[in-house]
């Protein structure tokens, strides 16, 4: 496959700089954040004007025309208490299995010792019986099958009941903590740092620390990759390609999930994240010098003439060089520079390692983040970008959308930036690449706002997946022990408010120009209800496919299937892989469900309600027809 576009704009030569900083002249939204986004996390009672969608035929009540429907058009709501609709794709045996698994997840001993119990079962019963037991319980509940062929029946059944799939190959290495720590330190520390320990001036947050080398610690809802070598990264890429092809072959408009740490050496993600954050901090410092601190992030517009004088006085570069930085067709033409203009300046590098320079506030000079980069490190960085490009091209060719998962905050700035570069290239006609925003982060709203503003200026489609987040406990502990600001919102309610604020902002943009798409990836019924209400307010039909919903396979069917039956685009994250190789994934599902099932009896009560309904209506032997 040709790699003509393999390295995105990050590594484009300076001769193309003008095109990298050319923005559309039309501004779709004022640069300031929407002032209408509300902080309150309230889910109002069901509107009496709503149509409760309870049966499949009532999908016709949903408007199929423009979202700007007449004021008298009926609103659409979904009844999440309708167990017949929620579980019509399930046999009675599958309902009993769900009840058994969810009940087991409430026992601390079973959850805490789940891996030991699975190993013991394997020794006692042998591999064959063990696999049958797993398929009757945890594996059958949370995993679709062993390979791309065996998962097709489940995917097709879900599709028949209105639920699509996000395929996710869930095999992980079963490493000890010591092995994980060693791999992390080897792959996150550069040769220069190994040879000159303590010489390079790195921020603590963006350096590898052995006590947090095992990134699985405290994480129950995300898969973790550890770097071994470039060949292993190529294997991961090929696995992702197979996922994309499987998604294309099993459903229309499917999704496939990828993780950036699977595609290359994490050292680059750490270093590039630090560079991006330091440049942003430098911009904030310059804004403060112009008396613009405390303003909304995109309202901070630096006066160009004063900025050039400030940079020259700081010794960042010669006056002529600084003037040349701002010679793009539109960049600086208004006499001001904002954060998005500023971010575009660091693209003008011919070697990727040349990107990794940072402004030293004390000396005022641009300095390399590290004293040197080896040729091998340069090659590894480029290979990561090439793998991303290959996956994006396969997604385009297959008609599949690519979901880039979020990861730890010390990797995330680089992951988001690289994802944004793919969006610039591949989201020109429709949203192919989706970035993930973790709303437990204090800066989540600013990140959504800045990225969406860039998509507006450059005219490409914004694609976002909103999640609450997977790394909270690990991130809090790391920040406290290493000594940097906690990036996490103070409590769950603050995270809820952040989630709804980000979601409302994206929905406002959809209402304006229909060039944004969002996946509401949440098991929180209040959040789903909030989304439906906002869609009703802006007269956004579910059939426009601008708002998607996502839940994990085996969880929250009472949300997923009623949404699907009502015509909303809803997707299950569908893990697959051989029984023995997905045990780490199943272990996390057990831990996640312990908190989920202890915190709410709702799903179990609905399962019992449906069993009783089938018993008293003579449908105990019910089998889905599709």
C-alpha positions as CSV (number, residue, x, y, z in Angstrom):
1,X,0.0,0.0,0.0
2,X,1.3,3.5,-0.9
3,X,2.3,5.7,2.0
4,X,2.0,8.9,0.1
5,X,-0.1,10.3,2.9
6,X,1.3,8.1,5.6
7,X,2.8,10.8,7.7
8,X,0.1,13.5,8.4
9,X,0.6,17.2,8.6
10,X,2.9,16.8,11.6
11,X,5.8,15.8,9.4
12,X,5.0,17.8,6.3
13,X,7.8,19.9,4.9
14,X,7.9,23.7,5.4
15,X,7.1,24.3,1.7
16,X,3.5,23.3,2.5
17,X,3.2,25.5,5.5
18,X,0.9,28.0,3.9
19,X,-1.8,25.4,3.3
20,X,-1.5,24.2,6.9
21,X,-2.5,27.5,8.2
22,X,-5.1,28.5,5.7
23,X,-8.5,28.7,7.4
24,X,-11.9,29.2,6.0
25,X,-13.0,32.8,6.1
26,X,-16.4,32.0,7.4
27,X,-16.8,31.5,11.1
28,X,-19.7,29.3,12.0
29,X,-19.6,30.1,15.7
30,X,-18.1,32.8,17.8
31,X,-14.8,31.7,19.2
32,X,-16.0,31.9,22.7
33,X,-17.6,28.9,24.2
34,X,-21.4,28.6,24.1
35,X,-22.9,30.5,27.0
36,X,-26.0,28.4,26.8
37,X,-24.3,25.2,28.0
38,X,-25.8,24.6,31.4
39,X,-24.0,23.2,34.3
40,X,-27.0,21.6,36.0
41,X,-27.4,17.8,35.8
42,X,-31.2,17.6,35.8
43,X,-33.3,15.1,33.9
44,X,-36.8,16.4,33.7
45,X,-39.9,14.2,33.9
46,X,-41.2,12.7,30.8
47,X,-42.9,15.3,28.6
48,X,-46.6,14.5,28.2
49,X,-46.2,15.5,24.5
50,X,-43.7,12.7,24.0
51,X,-44.6,9.6,22.1
52,X,-43.5,6.6,24.1
53,X,-41.9,4.2,21.6
54,X,-42.8,0.7,22.8
55,X,-43.4,-1.3,19.7
56,X,-41.3,-1.6,16.6
57,X,-44.0,-0.4,14.3
58,X,-44.2,2.9,16.1
59,X,-40.9,3.9,14.6
60,X,-43.0,5.6,12.0
61,X,-43.9,8.3,14.6
62,X,-40.4,9.6,14.2
63,X,-40.0,12.4,11.6
64,X,-38.1,11.3,8.5
65,X,-37.9,14.8,7.1
66,X,-35.8,17.7,8.1
67,X,-35.0,18.1,11.8
68,X,-36.6,21.5,11.6
69,X,-40.0,19.8,11.9
70,X,-43.2,21.8,12.4
71,X,-43.8,22.9,16.0
72,X,-46.7,20.6,16.3
73,X,-44.7,17.5,15.4
74,X,-44.7,14.7,18.0
75,X,-41.7,14.3,20.2
76,X,-40.1,10.9,20.6
77,X,-39.2,9.4,23.9
78,X,-38.2,5.8,24.8
79,X,-39.7,3.7,27.5
80,X,-36.8,2.1,29.3
81,X,-39.2,0.1,31.6
82,X,-40.6,-1.8,28.7
83,X,-38.9,-5.2,29.3
84,X,-40.6,-6.9,26.3
85,X,-38.9,-4.4,24.0
86,X,-35.6,-4.5,25.9
87,X,-35.2,-8.3,25.9
88,X,-37.0,-9.4,22.7
89,X,-33.7,-10.4,21.2
90,X,-32.9,-12.8,24.2
91,X,-34.0,-16.3,24.8
92,X,-35.1,-17.2,28.3
93,X,-31.9,-19.1,28.9
94,X,-29.9,-15.9,28.0
95,X,-32.0,-13.9,30.6
96,X,-31.2,-16.5,33.2
97,X,-27.5,-16.4,32.3
98,X,-27.5,-12.6,32.7
99,X,-29.1,-12.9,36.1
100,X,-26.6,-15.4,37.2
101,X,-23.6,-13.4,36.0
102,X,-24.8,-10.1,37.5
103,X,-25.5,-11.9,40.8
104,X,-22.0,-13.4,40.9
105,X,-20.6,-10.0,40.3
106,X,-22.0,-8.8,43.6
107,X,-19.9,-11.2,45.6
108,X,-16.6,-9.6,46.6
109,X,-14.8,-13.0,46.9
110,X,-15.8,-14.0,43.4
111,X,-14.7,-10.7,41.9
112,X,-11.5,-10.3,43.8
113,X,-10.4,-13.8,43.2
114,X,-11.9,-14.2,39.7
115,X,-8.7,-15.0,37.9
116,X,-7.6,-17.5,40.5
117,X,-11.1,-19.2,40.4
118,X,-10.9,-19.4,36.6
119,X,-7.4,-20.9,36.8
120,X,-8.6,-23.4,39.4
121,X,-11.6,-24.4,37.2
122,X,-9.3,-25.0,34.3
123,X,-7.1,-27.3,36.3
124,X,-10.1,-29.2,37.9
125,X,-12.3,-29.6,34.8
126,X,-9.8,-29.4,32.0
127,X,-9.7,-27.0,29.1
128,X,-12.7,-28.3,27.2
129,X,-15.1,-28.3,30.1
130,X,-13.7,-25.0,31.3
131,X,-14.5,-23.3,28.0
132,X,-18.0,-24.7,28.1
133,X,-18.6,-23.3,31.6
134,X,-17.2,-19.9,30.5
135,X,-19.5,-19.8,27.5
136,X,-22.4,-20.6,29.7
137,X,-21.5,-17.7,32.1
138,X,-19.0,-14.8,31.8
139,X,-17.6,-15.4,28.3
140,X,-21.1,-15.9,26.9
141,X,-22.4,-12.8,28.5
142,X,-19.6,-10.3,27.6
143,X,-17.8,-11.8,24.6
144,X,-19.2,-12.4,21.1
145,X,-17.0,-15.3,20.1
146,X,-13.5,-16.4,19.3
147,X,-12.9,-14.9,15.8
148,X,-14.5,-12.9,13.0
149,X,-16.6,-15.8,11.7
150,X,-18.0,-17.0,15.0
151,X,-19.2,-13.5,16.0
152,X,-21.3,-13.0,12.9
153,X,-24.5,-14.6,14.1
154,X,-24.6,-12.4,17.2
155,X,-23.9,-9.3,15.2
156,X,-26.6,-10.1,12.7
157,X,-29.1,-10.8,15.4
158,X,-28.4,-7.5,17.2
159,X,-28.6,-5.8,13.8
160,X,-32.0,-7.3,13.2
161,X,-33.2,-5.7,16.4
162,X,-31.7,-2.3,15.6
163,X,-28.4,-2.5,17.4
164,X,-25.1,-2.1,15.5
165,X,-21.6,-3.1,16.5
166,X,-18.2,-1.5,17.4
167,X,-15.8,-4.4,17.0
168,X,-13.0,-4.7,19.5
169,X,-10.5,-7.6,19.5
170,X,-10.0,-8.1,23.3
171,X,-7.0,-10.3,23.5
172,X,-4.3,-9.1,26.0
173,X,-0.9,-10.3,27.1
174,X,-1.2,-11.9,30.6
175,X,1.9,-10.1,32.0
176,X,3.0,-10.1,35.6
177,X,3.3,-6.7,37.3
178,X,7.1,-6.9,37.1
179,X,7.0,-7.7,33.4
180,X,4.6,-4.8,32.7
181,X,6.8,-2.4,34.6
182,X,9.9,-3.4,32.8
183,X,8.3,-3.1,29.4
184,X,6.9,0.3,30.2
185,X,10.2,1.7,31.4
186,X,12.1,0.3,28.4
187,X,9.6,1.7,25.9
188,X,9.0,5.1,27.6
189,X,12.6,6.2,28.3
190,X,14.7,7.5,25.4
191,X,18.3,6.5,24.8
192,X,19.4,10.1,25.7
193,X,17.6,9.8,29.1
194,X,19.1,6.4,29.8
195,X,22.6,7.7,29.1
196,X,22.2,11.1,30.8
197,X,19.8,10.5,33.6
198,X,18.5,13.8,35.0
199,X,20.1,16.0,32.4
200,X,17.1,16.6,30.2
201,X,14.5,19.0,31.7
202,X,11.3,17.0,31.5
203,X,8.1,17.5,33.5
204,X,7.3,14.9,36.0
205,X,3.9,14.2,34.6
206,X,5.3,13.3,31.2
207,X,8.1,11.0,32.4
208,X,7.8,7.3,33.0
209,X,7.7,6.2,36.7
210,X,8.3,2.6,37.6
211,X,5.6,2.6,40.4
212,X,3.0,3.4,37.7
213,X,4.7,1.3,35.0
214,X,1.9,-1.3,35.1
215,X,-0.8,0.9,33.5
216,X,-3.4,-1.8,34.2
217,X,-3.5,-0.8,37.9
218,X,-6.8,0.7,39.0
219,X,-8.2,0.4,35.4
220,X,-11.3,-1.9,35.0
221,X,-12.9,-0.7,31.7
222,X,-10.1,-0.3,29.2
223,X,-7.6,-2.7,27.5
224,X,-3.9,-2.0,28.0
225,X,-1.1,-2.5,25.5
226,X,2.6,-2.7,26.3
227,X,5.2,-2.0,23.7
228,X,7.5,-5.0,22.8
229,X,8.9,-4.1,19.4
230,X,7.9,-2.8,16.0
231,X,7.0,-6.2,14.7
232,X,4.4,-6.5,17.5
233,X,3.0,-3.1,16.6
234,X,2.6,-4.3,13.0
235,X,0.7,-7.4,14.3
236,X,-1.6,-5.1,16.3
237,X,-2.2,-3.0,13.1
238,X,-3.1,-6.1,11.2
239,X,-5.5,-7.2,13.9
240,X,-7.2,-3.8,13.7
241,X,-7.4,-4.1,9.9
242,X,-9.1,-7.5,10.4
243,X,-11.6,-5.8,12.8
244,X,-12.3,-3.1,10.2
245,X,-12.9,-5.7,7.5
246,X,-15.1,-7.8,9.9
247,X,-17.1,-4.8,10.8
248,X,-17.6,-4.0,7.1
249,X,-18.7,-7.5,6.4
250,X,-21.2,-7.8,9.2
251,X,-23.0,-4.5,9.4
252,X,-23.7,-1.3,7.6
253,X,-22.1,1.8,8.9
254,X,-20.2,0.0,11.6
255,X,-17.5,1.2,13.9
256,X,-14.1,-0.3,14.8
257,X,-12.1,0.8,17.9
258,X,-8.3,1.3,18.0
259,X,-5.8,2.3,20.7
260,X,-2.8,4.5,19.8
261,X,-0.5,2.8,22.3
262,X,-0.9,-0.4,20.3
263,X,0.6,1.2,17.2
264,X,4.0,2.4,18.4
265,X,6.5,3.2,21.1
266,X,4.8,5.2,23.8
267,X,7.9,7.3,24.3
268,X,6.8,9.4,21.4
269,X,3.3,10.0,22.9
270,X,4.8,11.1,26.2
271,X,7.3,13.5,24.6
272,X,4.9,15.0,22.1
273,X,2.3,15.4,24.8
274,X,4.7,17.4,26.9
275,X,5.6,19.6,23.9
276,X,2.0,20.3,23.1
277,X,1.2,21.2,26.7
278,X,4.3,23.4,27.1
279,X,3.4,25.3,23.9
280,X,-0.1,25.9,25.2
281,X,1.2,27.1,28.6
282,X,3.6,29.4,26.7
283,X,0.6,30.8,24.8
284,X,-1.2,31.4,28.2
285,X,1.9,33.2,29.5
286,X,2.0,35.5,26.5
287,X,-1.8,36.1,26.9
288,X,-1.2,37.1,30.5
289,X,1.5,39.5,29.4
290,X,-1.2,41.2,27.1
291,X,-3.7,41.3,30.0
292,X,-5.9,38.5,28.6
293,X,-5.5,35.8,31.3
294,X,-8.8,34.5,32.8
295,X,-10.6,34.7,29.5
296,X,-12.2,31.7,27.8
297,X,-9.5,29.8,26.0
298,X,-10.6,30.8,22.4
299,X,-11.3,34.4,23.4
300,X,-7.6,34.9,24.2
301,X,-6.5,36.7,21.0
302,X,-2.9,38.0,21.0
303,X,-2.2,41.3,19.2
304,X,0.2,40.2,16.5
305,X,2.5,43.2,16.6
306,X,2.9,43.0,20.4
307,X,3.3,39.2,20.2
308,X,6.2,39.5,17.8
309,X,7.9,42.1,20.0
310,X,7.4,39.8,23.1
311,X,8.9,36.8,21.3
312,X,11.9,38.8,20.1
313,X,12.5,40.3,23.5
314,X,12.3,36.8,25.0
315,X,15.0,35.7,22.6
316,X,12.8,33.0,21.0
317,X,14.1,33.9,17.5
318,X,15.3,36.7,15.3
319,X,12.7,39.3,14.4
320,X,12.7,38.3,10.7
321,X,12.2,34.6,11.6
322,X,9.3,35.5,13.9
323,X,7.7,37.6,11.2
324,X,8.0,34.6,8.8
325,X,6.1,32.4,11.3
326,X,3.0,34.5,10.7
327,X,2.9,34.6,6.9
328,X,0.2,32.1,6.2
329,X,-2.6,33.2,3.8
330,X,-4.9,33.9,6.7
331,X,-2.7,33.5,9.8
332,X,-2.4,36.8,11.5
333,X,-4.2,38.7,8.7
334,X,-6.7,39.9,11.3
335,X,-3.9,41.4,13.4
336,X,-4.5,38.8,16.1
337,X,-3.4,35.2,16.9
338,X,-5.6,32.8,18.9
339,X,-4.8,29.4,20.3
340,X,-5.6,27.5,17.1
341,X,-3.4,29.8,15.0
342,X,-0.7,29.2,17.6
343,X,-1.0,25.5,17.5
344,X,-0.5,25.5,13.7
345,X,3.0,27.0,14.1
346,X,4.6,23.9,15.4
347,X,3.8,21.9,12.2
348,X,6.7,23.5,10.3
349,X,9.3,20.8,10.8
350,X,10.9,18.4,8.3
351,X,11.9,15.8,10.8
352,X,9.5,14.5,13.5
353,X,12.1,15.0,16.2
354,X,12.3,18.7,15.3
355,X,8.7,19.0,16.5
356,X,9.9,18.2,20.0
357,X,11.2,21.6,20.9
358,X,9.8,23.7,23.7
359,X,10.0,27.3,24.8
360,X,12.0,27.7,27.9
361,X,10.3,30.4,29.9
362,X,13.3,31.1,32.0
363,X,15.8,31.6,29.1
364,X,13.3,32.6,26.5
365,X,14.8,30.2,23.9
366,X,13.4,27.3,22.0
367,X,15.2,24.2,23.3
368,X,15.0,20.5,22.3
369,X,13.0,18.4,24.7
370,X,15.8,15.9,24.7
371,X,19.5,16.3,23.9
372,X,19.3,14.0,20.9
373,X,17.2,11.4,19.1
374,X,18.6,8.2,17.5
375,X,17.8,7.2,14.0
376,X,15.8,4.3,15.4
377,X,13.7,6.5,17.5
378,X,13.0,8.8,14.5
379,X,12.0,5.7,12.6
380,X,9.7,4.4,15.3
381,X,7.9,7.8,15.5
382,X,7.3,7.7,11.7
383,X,6.0,4.1,11.8
384,X,3.4,5.0,14.3
385,X,2.0,7.7,12.0
386,X,2.2,5.4,9.0
387,X,0.2,2.7,10.8
388,X,-2.5,5.2,11.7
389,X,-2.7,6.3,8.1
390,X,-3.0,2.7,6.9
391,X,-5.9,2.0,9.3
392,X,-7.7,5.2,8.3
393,X,-7.4,4.3,4.6
394,X,-8.8,0.8,5.3
395,X,-11.7,2.4,7.2
396,X,-12.5,4.7,4.2
397,X,-12.3,1.8,1.7
398,X,-14.5,-0.4,3.9
399,X,-17.1,2.2,4.8
400,X,-16.3,1.8,8.5
401,X,-15.8,4.5,11.0
402,X,-12.7,4.5,13.2
403,X,-13.0,5.2,16.9
404,X,-9.7,6.2,18.6
405,X,-10.0,5.4,22.3
406,X,-8.8,7.8,25.0
407,X,-5.9,6.8,27.2
408,X,-4.0,8.3,30.2
409,X,-3.6,12.1,30.4
410,X,0.1,11.9,30.0
411,X,-0.4,10.3,26.6
412,X,-3.7,12.0,25.6
413,X,-2.6,15.4,24.2
414,X,-0.5,13.6,21.6
415,X,-3.2,11.0,20.9
416,X,-5.8,13.8,20.4
417,X,-3.5,15.8,18.2
418,X,-2.7,12.8,16.0
419,X,-6.3,11.9,15.8
420,X,-7.1,15.5,14.8
421,X,-4.6,15.2,12.0
422,X,-6.4,12.1,10.7
423,X,-9.7,13.9,10.9
424,X,-8.3,16.8,8.8
425,X,-7.4,14.3,6.1
426,X,-10.2,11.8,6.2
427,X,-13.3,13.7,7.5
428,X,-13.6,16.0,4.6
429,X,-16.9,14.5,3.2
430,X,-18.3,12.7,6.2
431,X,-17.1,11.7,9.7
432,X,-14.8,8.7,9.4
433,X,-12.4,9.3,12.4
434,X,-13.9,9.8,15.9
435,X,-11.9,11.2,18.8
436,X,-12.7,10.2,22.4
437,X,-13.2,12.8,25.1
438,X,-13.1,11.7,28.8
439,X,-15.4,13.9,30.7
440,X,-14.0,13.2,34.1
441,X,-11.2,15.6,33.1
442,X,-11.3,19.2,34.2
443,X,-10.2,20.3,30.7
444,X,-12.7,18.2,28.7
445,X,-15.0,21.0,27.7
446,X,-12.1,23.2,26.5
447,X,-10.7,20.3,24.5
448,X,-14.1,19.7,22.8
449,X,-14.5,23.4,22.1
450,X,-11.1,23.9,20.6
451,X,-11.2,20.9,18.4
452,X,-14.7,21.7,17.1
453,X,-13.7,25.3,16.4
454,X,-10.8,24.0,14.3
455,X,-13.2,21.7,12.3
456,X,-15.4,24.7,11.7
457,X,-12.6,26.9,10.4
458,X,-11.2,24.2,8.1
459,X,-14.5,22.8,7.0
460,X,-14.2,19.1,8.0
461,X,-16.6,16.9,9.9
462,X,-16.2,16.7,13.7
463,X,-16.6,13.3,15.2
464,X,-16.6,12.7,19.0
465,X,-17.2,9.9,21.4
466,X,-18.1,11.2,24.9
467,X,-17.2,8.9,27.8
468,X,-17.0,9.5,31.5
469,X,-13.5,7.9,31.7
470,X,-11.6,4.8,32.5
471,X,-8.5,5.8,34.4
472,X,-9.8,8.0,37.3
473,X,-8.3,6.0,40.3
474,X,-5.0,5.5,38.6
475,X,-4.7,9.2,37.5
476,X,-5.6,10.5,41.0
477,X,-3.0,8.3,42.7
478,X,-0.3,9.1,40.1
479,X,-0.8,12.9,40.4
480,X,-0.7,12.7,44.2
481,X,2.4,10.5,44.5
482,X,4.5,12.1,41.7
483,X,3.4,15.7,42.6
484,X,1.4,17.5,39.9
485,X,-2.2,18.9,39.7
486,X,-5.0,16.3,39.8
487,X,-6.5,16.4,36.3
488,X,-9.8,14.8,37.4
489,X,-13.0,16.5,38.4
490,X,-13.6,16.6,42.2
491,X,-16.6,14.2,42.2
492,X,-19.0,12.1,40.2
493,X,-21.6,14.9,40.0
494,X,-19.0,17.3,38.6
495,X,-18.2,14.7,35.9
496,X,-21.9,14.4,35.1
497,X,-22.2,18.1,34.7
498,X,-19.1,18.1,32.5
499,X,-20.5,15.3,30.4
500,X,-23.8,17.0,29.8
501,X,-22.1,20.4,29.1
502,X,-19.8,18.8,26.4
503,X,-22.8,17.0,24.9
504,X,-25.0,20.0,24.8
505,X,-22.2,22.0,23.1
506,X,-21.8,19.3,20.4
507,X,-25.6,19.2,19.9
508,X,-25.7,22.9,19.5
509,X,-23.2,22.6,16.7
510,X,-25.2,19.8,15.1
511,X,-28.2,22.1,15.2
512,X,-26.2,24.9,13.5
513,X,-24.7,23.2,10.5
514,X,-25.0,19.4,10.7
515,X,-21.2,18.9,10.4
516,X,-20.7,17.3,13.8
517,X,-21.5,13.8,15.0
518,X,-21.3,12.4,18.5
519,X,-21.5,9.0,20.2
520,X,-23.0,9.1,23.6
521,X,-21.1,6.2,25.1
522,X,-22.8,5.8,28.5
523,X,-24.6,3.3,30.7
524,X,-26.2,6.1,32.6
525,X,-29.9,6.2,31.9
526,X,-30.2,9.8,33.0
527,X,-27.6,10.9,30.4
528,X,-29.4,9.0,27.7
529,X,-32.7,10.6,28.7
530,X,-31.0,14.0,28.7
531,X,-29.8,13.4,25.2
532,X,-33.2,12.4,23.9
533,X,-34.7,15.5,25.5
534,X,-32.1,17.8,23.8
535,X,-32.7,16.1,20.5
536,X,-36.4,16.8,20.8
537,X,-35.7,20.4,21.7
538,X,-33.7,21.0,18.5
539,X,-36.0,18.8,16.4
540,X,-33.2,16.4,15.5
541,X,-34.5,13.2,14.0
542,X,-32.7,10.0,15.1
543,X,-32.7,9.0,11.4
544,X,-30.3,11.8,10.6
545,X,-27.6,9.7,12.2
546,X,-25.9,12.6,13.9
547,X,-26.2,11.2,17.4
548,X,-25.2,7.7,18.3
549,X,-25.5,5.7,21.5
550,X,-23.0,3.1,22.7
551,X,-23.0,0.5,25.5
552,X,-20.9,-2.6,26.2
553,X,-22.1,-6.1,25.1
554,X,-23.9,-7.8,27.9
555,X,-24.7,-4.7,29.8
556,X,-27.6,-2.3,29.8
557,X,-29.7,-4.0,27.2
558,X,-32.7,-2.2,28.7
559,X,-31.2,1.0,27.2
560,X,-29.6,-0.3,23.9
561,X,-32.5,-2.3,22.4
562,X,-35.4,0.0,23.1
563,X,-33.3,2.8,21.5
564,X,-32.5,0.6,18.5
565,X,-36.2,-0.4,18.1
566,X,-37.2,3.3,18.2
567,X,-34.9,4.0,15.2
568,X,-32.0,5.6,17.1
569,X,-28.5,4.5,15.9
570,X,-27.2,2.5,18.8
571,X,-24.1,0.3,19.0
572,X,-22.7,-2.3,21.3
573,X,-19.0,-2.6,21.9
574,X,-18.5,-6.2,20.8
575,X,-15.3,-7.8,22.2
576,X,-14.1,-11.1,20.7
577,X,-11.2,-13.5,21.0
578,X,-10.4,-17.0,22.2
579,X,-11.6,-17.9,25.7
580,X,-8.1,-18.2,27.3
581,X,-6.9,-15.0,25.7
582,X,-9.7,-12.8,26.8
583,X,-9.6,-13.7,30.5
584,X,-8.0,-10.3,31.4
585,X,-10.9,-8.6,29.7
586,X,-13.5,-10.8,31.5
587,X,-11.7,-10.1,34.8
588,X,-12.2,-6.4,34.3
589,X,-15.9,-6.9,33.3
590,X,-16.5,-8.7,36.6
591,X,-14.9,-5.8,38.6
592,X,-16.8,-3.2,36.7
593,X,-20.1,-5.0,37.2
594,X,-19.5,-5.4,40.9
595,X,-19.7,-1.6,41.3
596,X,-22.4,-1.3,38.7
597,X,-24.7,-4.0,40.1
598,X,-24.2,-3.0,43.8
599,X,-25.0,0.6,42.9
600,X,-28.2,-0.3,41.1
601,X,-30.6,-3.2,41.2
602,X,-32.4,-1.9,38.2
603,X,-31.1,-4.2,35.5
604,X,-31.6,-7.3,37.6
605,X,-35.1,-6.2,38.6
606,X,-36.0,-5.6,34.9
607,X,-34.6,-9.1,34.0
608,X,-36.8,-10.7,36.7
609,X,-39.8,-8.6,35.5
610,X,-39.4,-10.0,32.0
611,X,-39.0,-13.6,33.2
612,X,-42.2,-13.3,35.2
613,X,-44.0,-11.8,32.2
614,X,-42.9,-14.7,30.0
615,X,-43.9,-17.2,32.7
616,X,-47.4,-15.8,33.2
617,X,-48.0,-15.3,29.5
618,X,-46.9,-18.8,28.5
619,X,-43.8,-17.6,26.7
620,X,-41.1,-19.2,28.9
621,X,-39.7,-21.0,25.9
622,X,-39.6,-17.8,23.8
623,X,-37.1,-17.6,21.0
624,X,-36.4,-14.4,19.1
625,X,-37.7,-14.3,15.5
626,X,-35.8,-12.2,13.0
